[in-house]
Amino acid sequence: MTGKVNIECEEYIQSKGVKIEARVIESWNELVWVTLPNNQRFQENQRKENNLYERDVPISGPTDFGKGPTQTFPFSVGIPPCRPTRGGATVQNMLKAVMEVHARPSLSNETQIAFVPAGFGQAPMSVGYGPGPVQTGYGPGPMPGGYGPNPGYPPAPTWGVPSPNPYQGYPQAGYGQPQPQQQAPQAQVRCKYCTGQMNASSQTCPNCGARQ
């Protein structure tokens, strides 16, 4: 994963350094027993987390920042694709830029990264009439393949010449056209505050508005 960290300050800041924190976090809902002060016990649905991968990469040493143009720091960090270790769990890939400051709390900002598997959402290749296979229309170029006579058919036994293709010039439905794409359903998790259903990629709960 490569990118850039842009830092813009409105005041003078002495920084001890800037780093990138890469994390792969597994989260799931788990029923736990809770005991009240009156010794009553009940089960509560709590959100649990586990770090599957963590790595810190320094991208800048001690630097003084002040009011002025934005300073940019490129970075490169590896994040392995991790799978959940338990049923019902979801995995989030997080990147956080952290600027450590002398005698003050560190300044940070984070973003979530989504990995798309190779071939995800692509329709299978179809074989049609013409000199080659008909592919779905991915990419900037024209769709290869087309309609025309089939050179691979032998001559008709009675005429001695190749038979003309009766379908030439009459496109048929379903050939040479991109297949409609079906959007994969998003994984659902429960809010750790109201336990309502929400998308795993959402940063705020659509039910109670709490930040996850």
Buried (B, 14 or more C-beta within 10 A) or exposed (E): EEBEBEBEBEEEBEBBBBBBBBBBBBBBBEEEEEEEEEEEEEEEEEBEEBEBBEEEEEBBEEBEBEEEEEBEBEBEBEBEEBEBEEEEBBBBBBBBBBBBBEEEEEBEEEEEEEEEEEEEEEBEEBEBBBEEEBBBBEEEEEBEBBBEBEEEEEEEEEEEEBEEBEEEEEEEEEBBBEEEEEEEEEEEBBBBBEBEEBBBEBEEBEBEEEEB
